C-alpha cells in the first residue's frame, strides 16, 4: 500500500506521506495551477479514493504554505488562464466556458470527496488566504490555522462572486443573516476573528502549525471509525443541493469574467 501512495506524479503541486496512519498532503506554492492541468486533477480523485479506503490511513491532513492560497497566486492564475484562452471579442469564448465548467466540477468533486470520505479530513492554513480556500476548508471536518493567517474576501475589490462554495457553507456555520453580512461587508478577516465566530477550530503559532494539526488529526483518528463515518453521513444530509449551487456559482463566474474582460478589452 505504501508504494501505491507515493504519488510522485503530483509534483510540483503537492506531496503525500503517511505518518502514524495520518495521510499528510502538503500543498506547494504551485497548487492553484493544478486547475490548468486536468490530467493531474483526474489523478487527485484516485488519490483521495485510495486514502479513503486504505486500511493504513485513519485521517487525512491537508497543509498549505504561506503563499499557496494567497491573492497574488490567485491573480497570477487568472492572468495565466486568460492568456491561455484569449478571446478577441473580450468575452468568454466556448473553450473558456468549458474550462470554467471543468474547474467548477473539479472543485465540487473535491469538496464532495472530502465529505464522502468516511474518515476525518483536516485543513491547516497559514499566511494570506483568498476566499475560495476558506470555502473549501469549511467542507473539512476541522480547520487549524496560524496566528498570522488572514482570509481575504475580495468579492467587491476584484468584481468576482465568492467562489469555492463559500456562499454555500457560510450560512451553515453562521446562519443566513451573519453570512450575508460577512460576504457583503467583509474585506479581510484575521485569525482571532474567524476563531471567535467559529469558522476555525484552533489558532496556533506558525512554528508549531504542523505539529498541532497532526496531533489534532491523531485525536480524531483514534475515535471509533464507525461513529466518525456515521456522523459525517448524517451531517451530509445538510449538503443537498450542492451541485445546483456550483452550477449557479459557475454562471456567476462566467458573468463576472465577461464583464471584467470586456471592460479590459475596450
C-alpha beads as a LAMMPS data file, in Angstrom:
LAMMPS data file: protein, C-alpha beads

266 atoms
265 bonds

1 atom types
1 bond types

-500.0 500.0 xlo xhi
-500.0 500.0 ylo yhi
-500.0 500.0 zlo zhi

Masses

1 110.0

Atoms # bond

1 1 1 0.000 0.000 0.000
2 1 1 2.769 2.440 0.810
3 1 1 4.131 2.112 -2.700
4 1 1 0.687 2.926 -4.082
5 1 1 0.667 6.112 -2.031
6 1 1 3.968 7.532 -3.338
7 1 1 2.353 9.858 -5.855
8 1 1 5.403 11.497 -7.431
9 1 1 3.307 12.417 -10.478
10 1 1 1.601 15.135 -8.429
11 1 1 4.764 17.208 -8.160
12 1 1 5.124 20.211 -8.177
13 1 1 1.562 20.670 -6.908
14 1 1 1.718 18.678 -3.677
15 1 1 3.458 15.835 -1.889
16 1 1 1.971 12.954 0.109
17 1 1 3.261 10.926 3.023
18 1 1 1.772 8.526 5.576
19 1 1 2.845 9.076 9.169
20 1 1 1.281 7.164 12.018
21 1 1 -1.858 6.355 9.986
22 1 1 -2.292 10.045 9.116
23 1 1 -2.101 10.874 5.401
24 1 1 -0.410 14.265 5.076
25 1 1 -0.889 16.142 1.798
26 1 1 1.392 19.175 1.609
27 1 1 0.350 21.767 -0.930
28 1 1 3.137 23.714 -2.617
29 1 1 3.148 27.310 -3.830
30 1 1 2.026 25.961 -7.240
31 1 1 -1.147 24.225 -6.040
32 1 1 -3.538 26.734 -7.667
33 1 1 -2.027 25.895 -11.060
34 1 1 -3.323 22.344 -10.748
35 1 1 -6.566 23.697 -12.192
36 1 1 -4.741 24.199 -15.514
37 1 1 -3.833 20.501 -15.673
38 1 1 -6.999 18.398 -15.914
39 1 1 -4.938 15.223 -16.127
40 1 1 -3.484 15.784 -12.676
41 1 1 -6.902 16.738 -11.318
42 1 1 -8.200 13.374 -12.506
43 1 1 -5.426 11.633 -10.606
44 1 1 -6.368 13.559 -7.473
45 1 1 -9.676 11.688 -7.267
46 1 1 -7.795 8.382 -7.401
47 1 1 -5.565 9.594 -4.577
48 1 1 -8.461 10.650 -2.372
49 1 1 -10.302 7.396 -3.065
50 1 1 -7.188 5.392 -2.200
51 1 1 -6.693 7.307 1.039
52 1 1 -10.377 6.995 1.931
53 1 1 -10.335 3.207 1.566
54 1 1 -6.803 2.448 2.762
55 1 1 -6.503 0.457 5.978
56 1 1 -3.221 2.288 6.611
57 1 1 -4.955 5.679 6.846
58 1 1 -7.244 6.835 9.672
59 1 1 -7.329 10.573 8.876
60 1 1 -6.295 12.983 6.113
61 1 1 -4.495 16.260 6.777
62 1 1 -4.027 18.973 4.140
63 1 1 -1.303 21.541 4.875
64 1 1 -0.826 24.753 2.899
65 1 1 2.215 27.005 2.610
66 1 1 2.197 30.719 3.421
67 1 1 1.832 31.652 -0.241
68 1 1 -0.055 28.841 -1.977
69 1 1 -3.539 30.333 -1.494
70 1 1 -2.519 33.998 -1.499
71 1 1 -4.277 36.745 -3.507
72 1 1 -1.075 37.137 -5.544
73 1 1 -1.131 33.468 -6.575
74 1 1 -4.839 33.691 -7.396
75 1 1 -4.321 36.790 -9.570
76 1 1 -1.429 35.100 -11.363
77 1 1 -3.635 32.085 -12.075
78 1 1 -6.411 34.183 -13.607
79 1 1 -3.874 36.025 -15.758
80 1 1 -2.439 32.721 -16.990
81 1 1 -5.950 31.438 -17.620
82 1 1 -6.760 34.481 -19.705
83 1 1 -3.525 34.236 -21.690
84 1 1 -4.090 30.543 -22.340
85 1 1 -7.601 31.129 -23.656
86 1 1 -7.538 34.548 -25.280
87 1 1 -10.724 35.865 -26.791
88 1 1 -10.574 38.586 -29.430
89 1 1 -14.084 39.753 -28.572
90 1 1 -13.245 40.425 -24.948
91 1 1 -15.982 37.985 -23.889
92 1 1 -15.635 34.395 -22.764
93 1 1 -15.469 32.009 -25.694
94 1 1 -16.837 28.466 -25.610
95 1 1 -13.446 26.982 -24.751
96 1 1 -13.150 29.270 -21.741
97 1 1 -16.681 28.469 -20.613
98 1 1 -15.996 24.759 -20.869
99 1 1 -12.781 25.171 -18.917
100 1 1 -14.551 27.065 -16.146
101 1 1 -17.199 24.325 -16.085
102 1 1 -14.455 21.689 -15.751
103 1 1 -12.808 23.618 -12.930
104 1 1 -16.070 24.174 -11.088
105 1 1 -16.907 20.489 -11.468
106 1 1 -13.441 19.646 -10.158
107 1 1 -13.923 21.936 -7.159
108 1 1 -17.331 20.423 -6.460
109 1 1 -15.889 16.923 -6.769
110 1 1 -13.043 17.800 -4.421
111 1 1 -15.483 19.077 -1.807
112 1 1 -17.706 16.038 -2.353
113 1 1 -14.685 13.757 -1.916
114 1 1 -13.910 15.457 1.409
115 1 1 -17.469 14.976 2.603
116 1 1 -17.809 11.427 1.247
117 1 1 -14.582 10.331 2.922
118 1 1 -15.610 8.246 5.957
119 1 1 -12.512 9.446 7.823
120 1 1 -11.712 12.803 9.435
121 1 1 -10.352 15.373 6.982
122 1 1 -8.461 18.379 8.349
123 1 1 -7.031 21.531 6.776
124 1 1 -4.062 23.509 8.139
125 1 1 -3.653 27.035 6.750
126 1 1 -1.246 29.922 7.212
127 1 1 -0.371 33.292 5.729
128 1 1 -2.593 35.090 3.228
129 1 1 -5.600 33.043 2.047
130 1 1 -8.135 34.006 -0.622
131 1 1 -11.841 33.392 -0.127
132 1 1 -12.242 30.233 -2.273
133 1 1 -9.900 28.304 0.004
134 1 1 -11.766 29.422 3.085
135 1 1 -14.825 27.950 1.376
136 1 1 -13.082 24.662 0.608
137 1 1 -11.706 24.438 4.146
138 1 1 -15.256 24.749 5.530
139 1 1 -16.048 21.424 3.861
140 1 1 -13.395 19.780 6.047
141 1 1 -14.099 18.332 9.464
142 1 1 -11.599 20.588 11.219
143 1 1 -9.510 23.683 10.464
144 1 1 -6.269 24.672 12.209
145 1 1 -4.649 27.976 11.260
146 1 1 -1.623 30.063 12.241
147 1 1 -1.982 33.277 14.182
148 1 1 -0.653 35.101 11.099
149 1 1 -3.476 33.865 8.861
150 1 1 -5.599 36.461 7.082
151 1 1 -8.559 35.480 4.889
152 1 1 -9.165 37.908 2.038
153 1 1 -12.778 38.268 0.888
154 1 1 -12.100 40.257 -2.276
155 1 1 -15.542 39.963 -3.860
156 1 1 -16.043 43.714 -4.279
157 1 1 -12.411 44.565 -4.929
158 1 1 -11.958 42.243 -7.921
159 1 1 -15.552 42.168 -9.141
160 1 1 -15.908 38.414 -8.753
161 1 1 -18.501 36.352 -6.862
162 1 1 -17.462 34.398 -3.762
163 1 1 -16.317 31.030 -5.126
164 1 1 -15.121 27.746 -3.667
165 1 1 -18.534 27.107 -2.122
166 1 1 -18.070 29.975 0.325
167 1 1 -21.628 31.303 -0.040
168 1 1 -22.894 27.730 0.318
169 1 1 -21.078 26.806 3.522
170 1 1 -21.061 30.120 5.404
171 1 1 -24.823 30.090 6.159
172 1 1 -24.435 26.579 7.574
173 1 1 -21.827 27.860 10.025
174 1 1 -23.091 31.361 10.774
175 1 1 -26.758 31.419 9.826
176 1 1 -28.118 33.265 6.788
177 1 1 -28.073 36.770 8.286
178 1 1 -24.493 36.683 9.589
179 1 1 -23.282 35.015 6.390
180 1 1 -24.965 37.731 4.332
181 1 1 -23.293 40.499 6.351
182 1 1 -19.963 38.673 6.240
183 1 1 -19.975 38.453 2.434
184 1 1 -21.449 41.910 1.883
185 1 1 -19.203 43.837 4.267
186 1 1 -16.002 41.896 4.983
187 1 1 -12.824 42.596 3.024
188 1 1 -10.420 40.651 5.222
189 1 1 -10.644 38.727 8.472
190 1 1 -7.809 37.728 10.785
191 1 1 -7.185 34.523 12.706
192 1 1 -8.587 35.694 16.038
193 1 1 -11.820 36.848 14.406
194 1 1 -12.518 33.632 12.487
195 1 1 -11.868 31.652 15.666
196 1 1 -14.334 33.789 17.614
197 1 1 -17.122 33.280 15.064
198 1 1 -16.483 29.550 14.814
199 1 1 -15.068 29.184 11.303
200 1 1 -11.854 27.542 12.537
201 1 1 -11.184 25.187 15.438
202 1 1 -7.687 26.159 16.546
203 1 1 -5.229 29.020 16.141
204 1 1 -1.589 28.247 16.782
205 1 1 1.864 29.745 16.366
206 1 1 3.485 29.441 12.953
207 1 1 6.346 27.212 14.044
208 1 1 4.056 24.557 15.546
209 1 1 1.281 24.541 12.927
210 1 1 2.095 21.107 11.513
211 1 1 2.682 19.593 14.953
212 1 1 -0.617 20.966 16.287
213 1 1 -2.577 19.891 13.224
214 1 1 -1.002 16.432 13.273
215 1 1 -1.836 15.924 16.964
216 1 1 -5.416 17.013 16.320
217 1 1 -5.622 14.582 13.391
218 1 1 -4.358 11.801 15.659
219 1 1 -7.022 12.628 18.253
220 1 1 -9.793 12.343 15.669
221 1 1 -8.222 9.251 14.092
222 1 1 -8.357 7.436 17.436
223 1 1 -12.118 7.752 17.690
224 1 1 -14.207 4.760 16.535
225 1 1 -14.290 4.745 12.736
226 1 1 -17.936 3.654 12.772
227 1 1 -19.056 6.710 14.714
228 1 1 -16.951 9.117 12.606
229 1 1 -18.389 7.641 9.412
230 1 1 -21.949 7.803 10.750
231 1 1 -21.569 11.412 11.919
232 1 1 -20.267 12.525 8.522
233 1 1 -23.033 10.659 6.708
234 1 1 -25.710 12.306 8.849
235 1 1 -24.183 15.772 8.524
236 1 1 -24.046 15.337 4.758
237 1 1 -27.834 15.409 4.629
238 1 1 -27.485 19.185 5.063
239 1 1 -25.491 19.393 1.819
240 1 1 -28.293 18.518 -0.574
241 1 1 -28.377 20.917 -3.473
242 1 1 -24.618 21.458 -3.519
243 1 1 -24.294 20.552 -7.204
244 1 1 -27.031 23.036 -8.117
245 1 1 -25.192 25.655 -6.065
246 1 1 -21.978 25.068 -8.018
247 1 1 -23.918 25.386 -11.292
248 1 1 -25.088 28.803 -10.105
249 1 1 -21.576 29.704 -8.980
250 1 1 -20.200 28.810 -12.406
251 1 1 -22.759 31.037 -14.115
252 1 1 -21.889 33.879 -11.749
253 1 1 -18.189 33.454 -12.630
254 1 1 -18.986 33.496 -16.360
255 1 1 -20.991 36.688 -15.990
256 1 1 -18.326 38.412 -13.894
257 1 1 -15.455 37.438 -16.192
258 1 1 -17.374 38.533 -19.292
259 1 1 -17.864 41.947 -17.717
260 1 1 -14.289 42.253 -16.467
261 1 1 -12.604 41.085 -19.657
262 1 1 -14.912 43.096 -21.907
263 1 1 -14.042 46.181 -19.863
264 1 1 -10.301 45.491 -20.139
265 1 1 -10.590 44.927 -23.889
266 1 1 -12.093 48.382 -24.505

Bonds

1 1 1 2
2 1 2 3
3 1 3 4
4 1 4 5
5 1 5 6
6 1 6 7
7 1 7 8
8 1 8 9
9 1 9 10
10 1 10 11
11 1 11 12
12 1 12 13
13 1 13 14
14 1 14 15
15 1 15 16
16 1 16 17
17 1 17 18
18 1 18 19
19 1 19 20
20 1 20 21
21 1 21 22
22 1 22 23
23 1 23 24
24 1 24 25
25 1 25 26
26 1 26 27
27 1 27 28
28 1 28 29
29 1 29 30
30 1 30 31
31 1 31 32
32 1 32 33
33 1 33 34
34 1 34 35
35 1 35 36
36 1 36 37
37 1 37 38
38 1 38 39
39 1 39 40
40 1 40 41
41 1 41 42
42 1 42 43
43 1 43 44
44 1 44 45
45 1 45 46
46 1 46 47
47 1 47 48
48 1 48 49
49 1 49 50
50 1 50 51
51 1 51 52
52 1 52 53
53 1 53 54
54 1 54 55
55 1 55 56
56 1 56 57
57 1 57 58
58 1 58 59
59 1 59 60
60 1 60 61
61 1 61 62
62 1 62 63
63 1 63 64
64 1 64 65
65 1 65 66
66 1 66 67
67 1 67 68
68 1 68 69
69 1 69 70
70 1 70 71
71 1 71 72
72 1 72 73
73 1 73 74
74 1 74 75
75 1 75 76
76 1 76 77
77 1 77 78
78 1 78 79
79 1 79 80
80 1 80 81
81 1 81 82
82 1 82 83
83 1 83 84
84 1 84 85
85 1 85 86
86 1 86 87
87 1 87 88
88 1 88 89
89 1 89 90
90 1 90 91
91 1 91 92
92 1 92 93
93 1 93 94
94 1 94 95
95 1 95 96
96 1 96 97
97 1 97 98
98 1 98 99
99 1 99 100
100 1 100 101
101 1 101 102
102 1 102 103
103 1 103 104
104 1 104 105
105 1 105 106
106 1 106 107
107 1 107 108
108 1 108 109
109 1 109 110
110 1 110 111
111 1 111 112
112 1 112 113
113 1 113 114
114 1 114 115
115 1 115 116
116 1 116 117
117 1 117 118
118 1 118 119
119 1 119 120
120 1 120 121
121 1 121 122
122 1 122 123
123 1 123 124
124 1 124 125
125 1 125 126
126 1 126 127
127 1 127 128
128 1 128 129
129 1 129 130
130 1 130 131
131 1 131 132
132 1 132 133
133 1 133 134
134 1 134 135
135 1 135 136
136 1 136 137
137 1 137 138
138 1 138 139
139 1 139 140
140 1 140 141
141 1 141 142
142 1 142 143
143 1 143 144
144 1 144 145
145 1 145 146
146 1 146 147
147 1 147 148
148 1 148 149
149 1 149 150
150 1 150 151
151 1 151 152
152 1 152 153
153 1 153 154
154 1 154 155
155 1 155 156
156 1 156 157
157 1 157 158
158 1 158 159
159 1 159 160
160 1 160 161
161 1 161 162
162 1 162 163
163 1 163 164
164 1 164 165
165 1 165 166
166 1 166 167
167 1 167 168
168 1 168 169
169 1 169 170
170 1 170 171
171 1 171 172
172 1 172 173
173 1 173 174
174 1 174 175
175 1 175 176
176 1 176 177
177 1 177 178
178 1 178 179
179 1 179 180
180 1 180 181
181 1 181 182
182 1 182 183
183 1 183 184
184 1 184 185
185 1 185 186
186 1 186 187
187 1 187 188
188 1 188 189
189 1 189 190
190 1 190 191
191 1 191 192
192 1 192 193
193 1 193 194
194 1 194 195
195 1 195 196
196 1 196 197
197 1 197 198
198 1 198 199
199 1 199 200
200 1 200 201
201 1 201 202
202 1 202 203
203 1 203 204
204 1 204 205
205 1 205 206
206 1 206 207
207 1 207 208
208 1 208 209
209 1 209 210
210 1 210 211
211 1 211 212
212 1 212 213
213 1 213 214
214 1 214 215
215 1 215 216
216 1 216 217
217 1 217 218
218 1 218 219
219 1 219 220
220 1 220 221
221 1 221 222
222 1 222 223
223 1 223 224
224 1 224 225
225 1 225 226
226 1 226 227
227 1 227 228
228 1 228 229
229 1 229 230
230 1 230 231
231 1 231 232
232 1 232 233
233 1 233 234
234 1 234 235
235 1 235 236
236 1 236 237
237 1 237 238
238 1 238 239
239 1 239 240
240 1 240 241
241 1 241 242
242 1 242 243
243 1 243 244
244 1 244 245
245 1 245 246
246 1 246 247
247 1 247 248
248 1 248 249
249 1 249 250
250 1 250 251
251 1 251 252
252 1 252 253
253 1 253 254
254 1 254 255
255 1 255 256
256 1 256 257
257 1 257 258
258 1 258 259
259 1 259 260
260 1 260 261
261 1 261 262
262 1 262 263
263 1 263 264
264 1 264 265
265 1 265 266
